[in-house]
């Protein structure tokens, strides 16, 4: 049997496919599972011109500079998590991208690790999405502080998450360890209930 056929989302036990709908309707919050993300953890010196040029060559865009910034788009996004650490995120694992980065960075003092299998992604969107997150997260999500294109590592309901704001709706991607995914989804459902909740099929 092909290895890919054995994969199961950490949220599979919640029966989300049977509950999913195409539109949010009147609900002010929507949740969607985004399973099996591709995540490459890249470590290198931001001030090293050879490193940044090689990464840009492989990615097709420059790495973001400054913790909390992002670059790229929905198919390939780079998150700057610290002065020497980035995540390269894709909707699914992308072996060709990993190979391209390894080739471009060959011989340099860098680290590149695939960590996508350890995490899943929960997308939360809608006009009250920030209010739901704020119930369990210490980050200030006011648009003047945290807006589209920002990312941060924090706690949400005591679970470690990496949070990315995708747009001004607002929509957020929450990357969480698979072992905490079921717990975090249930917490989000409960926290969103007062605003009206839709589970989206995608």
C-alpha positions as CSV (number, residue, x, y, z in Angstrom):
1,X,0.0,0.0,0.0
2,X,1.3,3.5,-0.8
3,X,2.6,5.3,2.3
4,X,0.3,8.3,1.6
5,X,-2.8,6.1,1.9
6,X,-1.9,5.4,5.6
7,X,-1.9,9.0,6.7
8,X,-4.7,10.1,9.0
9,X,-5.4,13.5,10.2
10,X,-5.1,14.0,14.0
11,X,-8.6,15.4,13.8
12,X,-10.0,12.4,12.0
13,X,-11.9,11.2,15.1
14,X,-14.1,14.4,15.1
15,X,-15.9,13.5,11.9
16,X,-15.3,17.0,10.4
17,X,-15.9,15.9,6.8
18,X,-19.5,15.0,7.7
19,X,-20.1,18.3,9.3
20,X,-18.3,20.5,6.8
21,X,-20.2,23.1,4.7
22,X,-19.1,25.2,1.8
23,X,-20.2,28.6,3.2
24,X,-20.0,30.3,6.6
25,X,-23.5,31.7,6.2
26,X,-24.5,33.9,9.1
27,X,-22.0,32.4,11.5
28,X,-19.4,35.0,12.7
29,X,-16.6,32.3,13.1
30,X,-15.6,29.5,10.8
31,X,-13.2,26.6,11.5
32,X,-11.5,24.4,8.9
33,X,-9.0,21.7,9.1
34,X,-5.9,22.1,6.9
35,X,-4.2,18.7,7.4
36,X,-0.7,17.6,6.4
37,X,1.0,21.0,5.9
38,X,4.5,21.1,4.5
39,X,6.8,22.9,7.0
40,X,10.5,23.3,6.6
41,X,12.4,24.8,9.5
42,X,15.3,26.9,8.1
43,X,18.1,28.2,10.3
44,X,20.8,30.6,9.0
45,X,22.3,34.0,9.4
46,X,20.0,36.8,8.1
47,X,23.1,39.0,7.7
48,X,24.9,36.5,5.4
49,X,24.3,37.7,1.9
50,X,25.3,34.3,0.4
51,X,22.6,32.6,2.5
52,X,19.9,35.1,1.8
53,X,20.6,35.1,-2.0
54,X,20.6,31.3,-2.1
55,X,17.3,31.1,-0.2
56,X,15.7,33.6,-2.5
57,X,16.9,31.7,-5.5
58,X,15.2,28.5,-4.3
59,X,12.0,30.2,-2.9
60,X,11.4,32.7,-5.7
61,X,11.2,35.6,-3.2
62,X,13.3,37.1,-0.4
63,X,13.1,35.8,3.1
64,X,11.3,38.2,5.4
65,X,13.4,40.1,7.8
66,X,12.3,40.8,11.4
67,X,10.6,38.4,13.7
68,X,6.9,38.3,13.1
69,X,7.0,39.1,9.4
70,X,6.1,36.9,6.5
71,X,6.6,36.8,2.7
72,X,5.3,34.8,-0.2
73,X,1.7,33.7,-0.8
74,X,-0.7,30.8,-0.1
75,X,1.2,28.2,-2.0
76,X,4.6,29.0,-0.5
77,X,4.9,31.3,2.6
78,X,8.0,32.1,4.7
79,X,7.5,33.0,8.4
80,X,10.3,34.8,10.3
81,X,10.2,33.4,13.8
82,X,13.4,34.9,15.0
83,X,16.7,36.5,13.9
84,X,18.0,33.2,12.5
85,X,14.9,31.0,12.1
86,X,12.2,30.7,9.4
87,X,9.4,28.3,8.6
88,X,8.7,27.7,4.9
89,X,5.1,26.6,4.8
90,X,3.3,24.9,1.9
91,X,-0.3,23.5,1.8
92,X,1.2,20.0,1.4
93,X,4.7,18.5,1.7
94,X,6.8,19.7,-1.2
95,X,9.9,17.4,-1.6
96,X,11.0,19.4,-4.7
97,X,11.2,22.6,-2.7
98,X,13.2,20.9,0.1
99,X,15.6,19.5,-2.5
100,X,15.9,22.9,-4.2
101,X,16.7,24.6,-0.9
102,X,19.2,22.0,0.1
103,X,20.9,22.3,-3.3
104,X,21.0,26.1,-3.2
105,X,22.3,26.1,0.4
106,X,24.8,23.3,-0.1
107,X,28.2,24.0,1.6
108,X,26.8,26.8,3.8
109,X,26.5,26.7,7.6
110,X,22.7,26.3,7.7
111,X,20.0,23.9,9.1
112,X,17.0,22.6,7.2
113,X,14.6,20.3,8.9
114,X,11.2,18.9,7.7
115,X,8.8,19.2,10.6
116,X,5.4,19.2,8.9
117,X,4.6,15.6,10.1
118,X,4.6,16.8,13.7
119,X,2.0,19.5,13.2
120,X,-1.4,20.2,11.7
121,X,-3.1,23.4,10.8
122,X,-6.5,24.8,11.9
123,X,-7.8,27.8,10.0
124,X,-10.1,30.2,11.9
125,X,-11.8,33.0,10.1
126,X,-14.7,35.5,10.4
127,X,-15.4,38.8,12.0
128,X,-15.1,37.4,15.5
129,X,-12.1,35.1,14.9
130,X,-9.8,37.4,16.8
131,X,-12.2,37.5,19.7
132,X,-12.2,33.7,19.9
133,X,-8.4,33.6,19.9
134,X,-8.1,36.3,22.5
135,X,-10.0,34.2,25.0
136,X,-7.0,32.0,25.4
137,X,-4.0,33.8,23.9
138,X,-1.9,36.7,25.4
139,X,-1.1,38.3,22.0
140,X,-2.6,41.7,21.2
141,X,-4.5,41.0,18.0
142,X,-5.7,44.6,17.5
143,X,-5.2,45.5,13.8
144,X,-2.9,48.3,14.8
145,X,-0.5,45.8,16.3
146,X,-1.1,42.5,14.5
147,X,-2.4,42.6,11.0
148,X,-2.4,40.6,7.8
149,X,1.1,39.3,7.1
150,X,2.1,39.0,10.7
151,X,3.0,35.8,12.5
152,X,3.9,34.8,16.1
153,X,4.6,31.9,18.3
154,X,2.5,31.9,21.5
155,X,0.2,29.9,23.7
156,X,-3.5,29.3,22.9
157,X,-5.5,27.6,25.6
158,X,-2.1,26.4,27.0
159,X,-1.2,24.8,23.7
160,X,1.9,26.0,21.8
161,X,0.9,27.5,18.5
162,X,2.4,29.3,15.6
163,X,-0.2,31.8,14.4
164,X,-0.3,33.5,11.0
165,X,-2.8,36.3,10.1
166,X,-3.7,35.7,6.4
167,X,-6.0,38.6,5.6
168,X,-8.1,41.4,7.1
169,X,-11.3,39.4,7.4
170,X,-9.5,38.3,9.6
171,X,-8.4,34.7,8.8
172,X,-5.7,33.0,10.8
173,X,-3.8,29.7,10.4
174,X,-2.9,28.0,13.7
175,X,-0.1,25.5,13.5
176,X,-0.2,23.1,16.5
177,X,1.4,19.8,17.4
178,X,-0.7,16.9,16.3
179,X,-0.9,15.6,19.9
180,X,-2.7,18.9,20.9
181,X,-4.9,19.2,17.8
182,X,-8.0,17.4,19.0
183,X,-7.9,19.4,22.3
184,X,-7.4,22.7,20.6
185,X,-10.1,22.2,18.0
186,X,-12.6,21.3,20.8
187,X,-11.5,24.4,22.8
188,X,-12.0,26.6,19.7
189,X,-15.4,25.2,19.0
190,X,-16.5,25.9,22.6
191,X,-15.0,29.4,22.6
192,X,-16.7,30.3,19.2
193,X,-20.1,29.0,20.1
194,X,-21.5,32.3,21.3
195,X,-20.7,33.9,18.0
196,X,-22.2,31.3,15.8
197,X,-19.8,28.7,14.4
198,X,-19.5,27.0,10.9
199,X,-17.2,24.1,10.2
200,X,-16.0,24.5,6.6
201,X,-15.2,21.7,4.3
202,X,-12.0,23.5,3.2
